[in-house]
Amino acid sequence: MTDTRRSRRSRPAAPARAGYGRLRHPFAPQPAFSDDEIAAMHDTALRVLEELGLRVLLDEARAIFRQAGALVDEDNGMVRIGRDMVSAALATAPRSIRLRAIDPAHDQQFEPGAALFMAGSGCPNVTDALRGRRPGSRESFVETLRLQQQFDVIHMHGPSAEPQDVPIHLRHYALMQEQLANCTKPLFVYARGRGQVAQSFEMIRLAHGLDESAFEDGVWATTVINSNSPRQLDIPMARGIIDFARAGQLSLITPFCLAGAMAPITVAGALVLQHAEALAGITLAQLARPGAPVAYGGFSSNVDMKSGSPAFGTPEHIRANLGSGQLARFLGLPWRSATGAASNAPDAQGATETVNALWAAMLAQATVTVHAAGWLEGGLTFGYEKFILDIEALQTLAELCRPAEADTDALAFEAIAEVPPGGHFFAAAHTMERYRTAFYAPLVADLSNHGLWTESGALTADQRATAIW
């Protein structure tokens, strides 16, 4: 074993920071568009639904829309939804939703102003410095769940690594069993068919001893609904909206609109399409069960026009995040954003992409930010080192959610008077009283000088992250 490897593996694990379990946004929301432009986006999205419509592949969903007064063409599956129907649905959608957890300390209030984070999700592969890149397995799924459980700045569990070694028709059992065995935070369930959803709900009820009324007393399960942009809702997603609504569980209804590919090349056009598809999903949920818990979802970015690959943390991604926040506030609904990283490694590119998108979500006041830790390769891989590096970024943001001290003692007049001109504050009484807890203690960052850093093995941040996970 090399000295570097030995140094990495023998380094004591850093303790998880506490106190980040419930966060509220500390910053005023930042706009990317004027109020008139946001109103125009909303009106144009309603025109898209009224005049153009969207294709709905599920017969049951088309029947629900038709019964409510939508214009349905059964020959091609197109559904045109009137703005009055959308307005009625928005009127019944809840603004505040209670997320339940087996440990009440991890309950959350999912509402505008709350700031929640979810780890990178849906990755078919995993990677780390010791074992390399490999298909996701049940073992790696458990490992990534335990990482999510360890850090309280991750508030909701997500399906981080897909266990490729479990057959698809049985995979929901494994996903649910391991969450119930290893986690105490709000749970995730894929919408991959009515039977799988029903069985997952039953596992939660059995594990937690919940009858039907207790299961519907708040939200015990959350799912993500992705429309097939442009303007299509497939069978599993439409069925998931209906099933989660009728069970009183939460759907994060999130079009994935990549400007230049599945959406218009302008950010404003991509947001119009995103808004129309999200409104259609929200409307279906409220028609299935008025008052069903739903969230507006925004995950719009751009593609690289040379390769067609998704891009994240770009100026367009940031602007789309800010605009999505404006549209969600226009509706008055809680909303879901996402970060991302196109980078293939936990390097400067990956860190920059994710942190740019994190700041955009914070300044847009996203209720939950998905893929906030661990995402690589545009979601194809969950990185263990990347997860730890992203946790550092999340904990830094979480520190900013805590009010800054500015009382008389914090203003430090006596400390300033105590230290003579040209002196230092290291030994001041004010410093000695506070130094143990005054500043954030980094999880990964090494703040030592070059000599000490070299003596300790000259480890880079991603190498230090290996020891921590």
RODO-2510 file (C-alpha; in nm, 4 decimals, decimal comma):
residues 469
     n   res          X          Y          Z
     1     m     0,0000     0,0000     0,0000
     2     t     0,1375     0,3404    -0,0914
     3     d     0,1997     0,6068     0,1697
     4     t    -0,0705     0,8209     0,0074
     5     r    -0,3220     0,5375     0,0231
     6     r    -0,2243     0,4624     0,3852
     7     s    -0,2599     0,8287     0,4787
     8     r    -0,6003     0,8467     0,3164
     9     r    -0,7327     0,5344     0,4824
    10     s    -0,5948     0,5978     0,8296
    11     r    -0,7205     0,9533     0,8547
    12     p    -0,9920     0,9709     1,1237
    13     a    -1,3383     1,0184     0,9857
    14     a    -1,4639     1,3713     1,0262
    15     p    -1,7728     1,4020     1,2426
    16     a    -2,0995     1,4962     1,0788
    17     r    -2,2054     1,8502     1,1493
    18     a    -2,5235     1,8826     1,3503
    19     g    -2,7955     2,1409     1,3464
    20     y    -2,8809     2,1430     0,9757
    21     g    -3,1942     1,9329     1,0016
    22     r    -3,4430     2,2112     0,9370
    23     l    -3,3366     2,5065     0,7254
    24     r    -3,5099     2,8206     0,6014
    25     h    -3,3930     3,0392     0,3170
    26     p    -3,1881     3,3343     0,4474
    27     f    -3,1804     3,5398     0,1265
    28     a    -3,4415     3,7418    -0,0562
    29     p    -3,5423     3,5657    -0,3808
    30     q    -3,3555     3,6924    -0,6842
    31     p    -3,5314     3,7497    -1,0179
    32     a    -3,4045     3,6727    -1,3653
    33     f    -3,7086     3,8184    -1,5406
    34     s    -3,9461     4,1078    -1,4804
    35     d    -4,2897     4,0512    -1,3297
    36     d    -4,4464     4,1244    -1,6689
    37     e    -4,2219     3,8665    -1,8363
    38     i    -4,3149     3,6017    -1,5792
    39     a    -4,6855     3,6795    -1,6292
    40     a    -4,6333     3,6463    -2,0043
    41     m    -4,4631     3,3073    -1,9568
    42     h    -4,7584     3,1868    -1,7508
    43     d    -5,0084     3,3109    -2,0082
    44     t    -4,8125     3,1545    -2,2951
    45     a    -4,7984     2,8216    -2,1071
    46     l    -5,1768     2,8342    -2,0698
    47     r    -5,2025     2,8982    -2,4450
    48     v    -4,9857     2,5916    -2,5057
    49     l    -5,2233     2,3794    -2,2975
    50     e    -5,5388     2,5303    -2,4506
    51     e    -5,4416     2,5566    -2,8157
    52     l    -5,1733     2,2911    -2,8648
    53     g    -5,2301     2,0470    -2,5795
    54     l    -5,0116     1,7551    -2,4813
    55     r    -5,0214     1,3849    -2,5598
    56     v    -5,1328     1,1729    -2,2633
    57     l    -5,0649     0,8023    -2,3189
    58     l    -5,2638     0,6631    -2,0233
    59     d    -5,6317     0,5950    -2,1007
    60     e    -5,7319     0,6521    -1,7383
    61     a    -5,5644     0,9934    -1,7309
    62     r    -5,7344     1,1021    -2,0526
    63     a    -6,0670     0,9919    -1,9068
    64     i    -6,0074     1,2026    -1,5945
    65     f    -5,9228     1,5049    -1,8068
    66     r    -6,2255     1,4479    -2,0320
    67     q    -6,4637     1,4175    -1,7383
    68     a    -6,3379     1,7520    -1,6072
    69     g    -6,4050     1,9234    -1,9399
    70     a    -6,0765     1,8985    -2,1296
    71     l    -6,0870     1,8443    -2,5057
    72     v    -5,9550     1,4937    -2,5748
    73     d    -5,8733     1,3413    -2,9138
    74     e    -5,8666     0,9660    -2,8641
    75     d    -5,7170     0,9073    -3,2079
    76     n    -5,3854     1,0678    -3,1188
    77     g    -5,4087     1,0964    -2,7390
    78     m    -5,3904     1,4757    -2,7419
    79     v    -5,5503     1,6588    -2,4480
    80     r    -5,6217     2,0318    -2,4486
    81     i    -5,6720     2,1820    -2,1032
    82     g    -5,8569     2,5074    -2,0429
    83     r    -5,7118     2,7759    -1,8195
    84     d    -6,0163     2,7640    -1,5933
    85     m    -5,9396     2,3995    -1,5184
    86     v    -5,5800     2,4905    -1,4373
    87     s    -5,6913     2,7745    -1,2106
    88     a    -5,9258     2,5445    -1,0220
    89     a    -5,6479     2,2912    -0,9734
    90     l    -5,4082     2,5546    -0,8424
    91     a    -5,6732     2,6664    -0,5944
    92     t    -5,6872     2,3206    -0,4315
    93     a    -5,3140     2,2392    -0,4360
    94     p    -5,1746     2,2718    -0,0814
    95     r    -4,9153     2,5366    -0,0031
    96     s    -4,7700     2,3576     0,2989
    97     i    -4,7163     1,9813     0,3226
    98     r    -4,6036     1,7787     0,6219
    99     l    -4,3315     1,5275     0,5367
   100     r    -4,3316     1,2388     0,7837
   101     a    -4,0402     1,0255     0,9006
   102     i    -4,0146     0,7336     1,1405
   103     d    -3,7925     0,9611     1,3515
   104     p    -4,0059     1,2712     1,4187
   105     a    -3,6841     1,4746     1,4421
   106     h    -3,6607     1,4331     1,0653
   107     d    -4,0158     1,5477     0,9881
   108     q    -4,0177     1,8445     0,7522
   109     q    -4,2612     2,1158     0,6540
   110     f    -4,2495     2,1231     0,2754
   111     e    -4,3511     2,4767     0,1920
   112     p    -4,2262     2,8005     0,0374
   113     g    -3,9369     2,9307     0,2449
   114     a    -3,8102     2,5880     0,3509
   115     a    -3,4698     2,4785     0,2184
   116     l    -3,4320     2,1012     0,1829
   117     f    -3,1680     1,8970     0,0029
   118     m    -3,1745     1,5516    -0,1555
   119     a    -2,8690     1,3549    -0,2714
   120     g    -2,7924     1,2661    -0,6319
   121     s    -3,0550     1,0183    -0,7483
   122     g    -3,1300     0,7611    -1,0135
   123     c    -2,7657     0,6868    -1,1026
   124     p    -2,7063     0,3515    -1,2765
   125     n    -2,3360     0,3564    -1,1841
   126     v    -2,1224     0,4438    -0,8824
   127     t    -1,7578     0,5400    -0,8506
   128     d    -1,4961     0,5919    -0,5821
   129     a    -1,1183     0,6177    -0,5684
   130     l    -1,0675     0,2737    -0,4118
   131     r    -1,2944     0,0557    -0,6240
   132     g    -1,3368     0,2525    -0,9451
   133     r    -1,6450     0,3024    -1,1623
   134     r    -1,8905     0,0120    -1,1630
   135     p    -2,2616    -0,0639    -1,2065
   136     g    -2,4761     0,0213    -0,9082
   137     s    -2,5522    -0,2737    -0,6811
   138     r    -2,7590    -0,3422    -0,3743
   139     e    -2,4417    -0,3052    -0,1688
   140     s    -2,3641     0,0366    -0,3141
   141     f    -2,7260     0,1419    -0,2711
   142     v    -2,7011     0,0610     0,1002
   143     e    -2,3691     0,2445     0,1280
   144     t    -2,5077     0,5580    -0,0351
   145     l    -2,8211     0,5440     0,1793
   146     r    -2,6032     0,5356     0,4903
   147     l    -2,4094     0,8366     0,3654
   148     q    -2,7401     1,0194     0,3205
   149     q    -2,8487     0,9174     0,6685
   150     q    -2,5201     1,0314     0,8254
   151     f    -2,5365     1,3980     0,7245
   152     d    -2,8341     1,5954     0,8483
   153     v    -2,7935     1,8515     0,5697
   154     i    -2,9502     1,5800     0,3491
   155     h    -3,3172     1,6005     0,4419
   156     m    -3,4968     1,3528     0,2145
   157     h    -3,3777     1,0151     0,0906
   158     g    -3,3367     0,9602    -0,2805
   159     p    -3,2658     0,6544    -0,4947
   160     s    -2,8973     0,7373    -0,5213
   161     a    -2,7568     0,4250    -0,6894
   162     e    -2,9781     0,1907    -0,8901
   163     p    -2,9069    -0,1702    -0,7802
   164     q    -2,8449    -0,3262    -1,1210
   165     d    -2,7982    -0,6681    -0,9609
   166     v    -3,1651    -0,6763    -0,8558
   167     p    -3,4146    -0,7622    -1,1350
   168     i    -3,6301    -0,4658    -1,2321
   169     h    -3,9562    -0,6378    -1,1359
   170     l    -3,8158    -0,6949    -0,7837
   171     r    -3,6097    -0,3782    -0,7487
   172     h    -3,8789    -0,1779    -0,5704
   173     y    -3,8749    -0,4319    -0,2863
   174     a    -3,5002    -0,3812    -0,2396
   175     l    -3,5248    -0,0022    -0,2675
   176     m    -3,7963     0,0073    -0,0045
   177     q    -3,6513    -0,2568     0,2286
   178     e    -3,3101    -0,0901     0,2458
   179     q    -3,4564     0,2541     0,3080
   180     l    -3,6682     0,1157     0,5908
   181     a    -3,3726    -0,0751     0,7389
   182     n    -3,1086     0,1978     0,7134
   183     c    -3,2869     0,5333     0,7175
   184     t    -3,5031     0,7498     0,9400
   185     k    -3,5715     1,0409     0,7022
   186     p    -3,8607     1,0944     0,4551
   187     l    -3,8690     0,8139     0,1988
   188     f    -3,8659     0,7934    -0,1806
   189     v    -4,0759     0,5632    -0,3998
   190     y    -4,0417     0,5319    -0,7770
   191     a    -4,3599     0,5633    -0,9834
   192     r    -4,2920     0,2586    -1,2004
   193     g    -4,6291     0,0933    -1,2180
   194     r    -4,9410     0,0681    -1,0060
   195     g    -4,8494    -0,2630    -0,8467
   196     q    -4,5019    -0,1507    -0,7468
   197     v    -4,6330     0,1724    -0,5982
   198     a    -4,9048    -0,0082    -0,4017
   199     q    -4,6580    -0,2667    -0,2695
   200     s    -4,4097     0,0040    -0,1690
   201     f    -4,6812     0,1903     0,0197
   202     e    -4,7801    -0,1344     0,1920
   203     m    -4,4197    -0,1953     0,3015
   204     i    -4,4112     0,1507     0,4620
   205     r    -4,7393     0,0870     0,6417
   206     l    -4,6268    -0,2533     0,7679
   207     a    -4,2826    -0,1335     0,8778
   208     h    -4,4181     0,1667     1,0643
   209     g    -4,7424     0,0104     1,1889
   210     l    -4,9639     0,2591     1,0050
   211     d    -5,3281     0,2078     0,9188
   212     e    -5,4757     0,3818     0,6141
   213     s    -5,5698     0,6990     0,8021
   214     a    -5,2279     0,7257     0,9679
   215     f    -5,0575     0,6745     0,6307
   216     e    -5,2547     0,9644     0,4854
   217     d    -5,1807     1,1876     0,7860
   218     g    -4,9001     1,3714     0,6125
   219     v    -4,6672     1,2449     0,3423
   220     w    -4,4661     0,9268     0,4027
   221     a    -4,3514     0,8805     0,0433
   222     t    -4,2322     1,1163    -0,2279
   223     t    -4,1804     1,0533    -0,5973
   224     v    -4,0478     1,2486    -0,8941
   225     i    -4,2658     1,2720    -1,2035
   226     n    -4,0793     1,3574    -1,5246
   227     s    -4,2872     1,4419    -1,8284
   228     n    -4,1523     1,3389    -2,1685
   229     s    -4,0685     1,6805    -2,3020
   230     p    -4,1886     1,8145    -2,5323
   231     r    -4,5582     1,7852    -2,4439
   232     q    -4,6026     1,4201    -2,3595
   233     l    -4,6991     1,2347    -2,0403
   234     d    -4,6261     0,8624    -2,0537
   235     i    -4,8158     0,5782    -1,8891
   236     p    -4,6023     0,5203    -1,5732
   237     m    -4,5745     0,8921    -1,4973
   238     a    -4,9456     0,9632    -1,5477
   239     r    -5,0360     0,6587    -1,3403
   240     g    -4,7890     0,7702    -1,0723
   241     i    -4,9516     1,1123    -1,0479
   242     i    -5,2928     0,9513    -1,0026
   243     d    -5,1810     0,6861    -0,7540
   244     f    -4,9771     0,9214    -0,5364
   245     a    -5,2586     1,1777    -0,5370
   246     r    -5,5221     0,9272    -0,4326
   247     a    -5,2954     0,7948    -0,1561
   248     g    -5,2209     1,1449    -0,0277
   249     q    -4,8494     1,1166    -0,1075
   250     l    -4,6241     1,3783    -0,2684
   251     s    -4,5441     1,4101    -0,6381
   252     l    -4,2616     1,6417    -0,7426
   253     i    -4,3889     1,7118    -1,0937
   254     t    -4,0766     1,8017    -1,2873
   255     p    -4,0375     1,8449    -1,6611
   256     f    -3,6737     1,8012    -1,7679
   257     c    -3,6472     2,0674    -2,0366
   258     l    -3,3050     2,0971    -2,1975
   259     a    -3,2970     2,4097    -2,4114
   260     g    -3,1997     2,3317    -2,7681
   261     a    -3,2990     1,9640    -2,7434
   262     m    -3,6321     1,8826    -2,5769
   263     a    -3,7252     2,2495    -2,5377
   264     p    -3,6880     2,5763    -2,7288
   265     i    -3,3332     2,7059    -2,7412
   266     t    -3,4157     3,0242    -2,5466
   267     v    -3,4347     3,0067    -2,1681
   268     a    -3,7708     3,1862    -2,1753
   269     g    -3,9090     2,9354    -2,4268
   270     a    -3,7792     2,6412    -2,2253
   271     l    -3,9463     2,7846    -1,9149
   272     v    -4,2769     2,8229    -2,1003
   273     l    -4,2686     2,4544    -2,1981
   274     q    -4,1623     2,3508    -1,8465
   275     h    -4,4425     2,5580    -1,6972
   276     a    -4,7068     2,4140    -1,9291
   277     e    -4,6070     2,0543    -1,8597
   278     a    -4,5860     2,1120    -1,4841
   279     l    -4,9298     2,2752    -1,4819
   280     a    -5,0739     1,9786    -1,6716
   281     g    -4,9346     1,7347    -1,4139
   282     i    -5,0522     1,9454    -1,1206
   283     t    -5,3983     1,9644    -1,2773
   284     l    -5,4157     1,5863    -1,3224
   285     a    -5,3197     1,5340    -0,9564
   286     q    -5,5886     1,7720    -0,8345
   287     l    -5,8500     1,6155    -1,0613
   288     a    -5,7600     1,2727    -0,9222
   289     r    -5,7930     1,4036    -0,5675
   290     p    -5,8479     1,7705    -0,4811
   291     g    -5,5957     1,8790    -0,2218
   292     a    -5,3402     1,6140    -0,3198
   293     p    -4,9857     1,7112    -0,2191
   294     v    -4,7910     1,8246    -0,5257
   295     a    -4,4886     2,0410    -0,5933
   296     y    -4,4030     2,2506    -0,8938
   297     g    -4,0847     2,1162    -1,0507
   298     g    -3,8185     2,2950    -1,2503
   299     f    -3,5164     2,1188    -1,3982
   300     s    -3,4354     2,3209    -1,7069
   301     s    -3,0875     2,3742    -1,8418
   302     n    -2,9211     2,3678    -2,1817
   303     v    -2,7316     2,1191    -2,3936
   304     d    -2,3904     2,1409    -2,5516
   305     m    -2,4840     2,2184    -2,9108
   306     k    -2,1700     2,0386    -3,0349
   307     s    -2,2400     1,7035    -2,8680
   308     g    -2,6017     1,7205    -2,7503
   309     s    -2,4923     1,6394    -2,3946
   310     p    -2,6738     1,7993    -2,0992
   311     a    -2,4956     2,0916    -1,9349
   312     f    -2,5240     2,2012    -1,5721
   313     g    -2,4125     2,4990    -1,3687
   314     t    -2,4096     2,7088    -1,6854
   315     p    -2,5385     3,0670    -1,7057
   316     e    -2,8476     2,9260    -1,8765
   317     h    -2,9014     2,6720    -1,5974
   318     i    -2,8668     2,9454    -1,3363
   319     r    -3,1064     3,1755    -1,5194
   320     a    -3,3582     2,8933    -1,5639
   321     n    -3,3397     2,8159    -1,1912
   322     l    -3,4079     3,1775    -1,1002
   323     g    -3,6948     3,1934    -1,3487
   324     s    -3,8410     2,8671    -1,2177
   325     g    -3,8442     3,0154    -0,8694
   326     q    -4,0312     3,3187    -1,0001
   327     l    -4,2883     3,0981    -1,1732
   328     a    -4,3363     2,8875    -0,8590
   329     r    -4,3878     3,2006    -0,6503
   330     f    -4,6306     3,3287    -0,9152
   331     l    -4,8362     3,0145    -0,8442
   332     g    -4,7728     3,0234    -0,4686
   333     l    -4,6569     2,6595    -0,4617
   334     p    -4,3568     2,4874    -0,3033
   335     w    -4,1145     2,3791    -0,5711
   336     r    -3,8361     2,1403    -0,6607
   337     s    -3,5099     2,2413    -0,8230
   338     a    -3,1923     2,0473    -0,8992
   339     t    -2,8202     2,0914    -0,9322
   340     g    -2,6099     1,8723    -1,1583
   341     a    -2,2641     1,8053    -1,2942
   342     a    -2,1643     1,7011    -1,6432
   343     s    -1,8086     1,6349    -1,5238
   344     n    -1,6798     1,2781    -1,5327
   345     a    -1,4736     1,3207    -1,2139
   346     p    -1,4919     1,4964    -0,8755
   347     d    -1,2728     1,7736    -1,0105
   348     a    -1,2896     2,1515    -1,0360
   349     q    -1,5408     2,1314    -1,3202
   350     g    -1,7761     1,9085    -1,1218
   351     a    -1,7476     2,1255    -0,8112
   352     t    -1,8067     2,4460    -1,0061
   353     e    -2,1081     2,3074    -1,1912
   354     t    -2,2744     2,1865    -0,8724
   355     v    -2,1960     2,4916    -0,6600
   356     n    -2,3174     2,7292    -0,9336
   357     a    -2,6447     2,5406    -0,9502
   358     l    -2,6701     2,5227    -0,5693
   359     w    -2,6411     2,8984    -0,5402
   360     a    -2,9002     2,9400    -0,8133
   361     a    -3,1425     2,7133    -0,6239
   362     m    -3,0791     2,9024    -0,3007
   363     l    -3,1312     3,2428    -0,4609
   364     a    -3,4438     3,1084    -0,6297
   365     q    -3,5693     2,9791    -0,2912
   366     a    -3,6191     2,6189    -0,4009
   367     t    -3,8119     2,4161    -0,1440
   368     v    -3,6087     2,1055    -0,2241
   369     t    -3,2946     2,0802    -0,4347
   370     v    -3,2448     1,7342    -0,5816
   371     h    -2,9088     1,5883    -0,6950
   372     a    -2,7442     1,8203    -0,4424
   373     a    -2,4625     1,5776    -0,3551
   374     g    -2,2860     1,3049    -0,5477
   375     w    -2,4067     1,3551    -0,9058
   376     l    -2,1561     1,3037    -1,1896
   377     e    -2,1718     1,2476    -1,5666
   378     g    -2,5107     1,4138    -1,5986
   379     g    -2,6628     1,1620    -1,3593
   380     l    -2,5050     0,8450    -1,4964
   381     t    -2,2820     0,8009    -1,1925
   382     f    -2,2975     0,8615    -0,8167
   383     g    -1,9532     0,9568    -0,6870
   384     y    -1,8598     0,8871    -0,3258
   385     e    -1,5873     1,1525    -0,3189
   386     k    -1,8159     1,3901    -0,5066
   387     f    -2,0839     1,3332    -0,2418
   388     i    -1,8473     1,4337     0,0392
   389     l    -1,7194     1,7391    -0,1482
   390     d    -2,0782     1,8473    -0,2146
   391     i    -2,1700     1,7974     0,1518
   392     e    -1,9056     2,0579     0,2350
   393     a    -2,0789     2,3016    -0,0021
   394     l    -2,4212     2,2206     0,1448
   395     q    -2,3005     2,2652     0,5021
   396     t    -2,1518     2,6009     0,4066
   397     l    -2,4899     2,7116     0,2713
   398     a    -2,6596     2,5678     0,5792
   399     e    -2,4378     2,7825     0,8011
   400     l    -2,5694     3,0870     0,6147
   401     c    -2,9232     2,9802     0,7022
   402     r    -2,8363     3,0480     1,0670
   403     p    -2,8892     3,4105     1,1732
   404     a    -2,5672     3,6053     1,2115
   405     e    -2,5011     3,7437     1,5587
   406     a    -2,5280     4,1210     1,5773
   407     d    -2,6190     4,1886     1,9409
   408     t    -2,4160     4,4192     2,1633
   409     d    -2,1672     4,1466     2,2563
   410     a    -2,1193     4,0435     1,8929
   411     l    -2,0501     4,4041     1,7928
   412     a    -1,7365     4,3630     2,0081
   413     f    -1,6718     4,7217     2,1185
   414     e    -1,4930     4,6037     2,4345
   415     a    -1,2735     4,3658     2,2326
   416     i    -1,1763     4,6450     1,9964
   417     a    -1,0963     4,8651     2,2961
   418     e    -0,8883     4,5877     2,4578
   419     v    -0,6536     4,5356     2,1627
   420     p    -0,4084     4,8195     2,0972
   421     p    -0,3459     4,9540     1,7468
   422     g    -0,1269     4,7109     1,5544
   423     g    -0,2043     4,4275     1,7978
   424     h    -0,3990     4,1059     1,7427
   425     f    -0,7173     3,9463     1,8706
   426     f    -0,5927     3,5910     1,9234
   427     a    -0,5718     3,6304     2,3015
   428     a    -0,8520     3,8819     2,3486
   429     a    -1,1094     3,7784     2,6090
   430     h    -1,3808     3,7999     2,3437
   431     t    -1,1876     3,5543     2,1250
   432     m    -1,1055     3,3160     2,4106
   433     e    -1,4722     3,2910     2,5047
   434     r    -1,5766     3,1983     2,1519
   435     y    -1,2948     3,0398     1,9551
   436     r    -1,4079     2,6778     1,9909
   437     t    -1,7378     2,7357     1,8107
   438     a    -1,6953     3,0725     1,6390
   439     f    -1,6284     2,9404     1,2886
   440     y    -1,7431     2,6555     1,0690
   441     a    -1,5056     2,3594     1,1016
   442     p    -1,4451     2,2237     0,7488
   443     l    -1,5387     1,8684     0,6697
   444     v    -1,2965     1,8306     0,3774
   445     a    -1,1040     2,1527     0,3304
   446     d    -0,7430     2,1614     0,4538
   447     l    -0,6599     2,5096     0,5863
   448     s    -0,3026     2,4314     0,6895
   449     n     0,0020     2,5943     0,5294
   450     h     0,1980     2,4327     0,2480
   451     g     0,4573     2,2794     0,4791
   452     l     0,2064     2,1065     0,7051
   453     w    -0,0024     2,0004     0,4057
   454     t     0,3049     1,8411     0,2467
   455     e     0,4037     1,6634     0,5695
   456     s     0,0520     1,5203     0,5923
   457     g     0,0803     1,3582     0,2498
   458     a    -0,0046     1,6482     0,0160
   459     l    -0,3529     1,5089    -0,0324
   460     t    -0,5940     1,6851    -0,2645
   461     a    -0,9543     1,7482    -0,1651
   462     d    -1,0907     1,4433    -0,3485
   463     q    -0,8274     1,2237    -0,1777
   464     r    -0,9247     1,3588     0,1629
   465     a    -1,2888     1,2903     0,0751
   466     t    -1,2055     0,9211     0,0300
   467     a    -1,1095     0,8851     0,3962
   468     i    -1,4266     1,0606     0,5063
   469     w    -1,6731     0,8430     0,3188
***
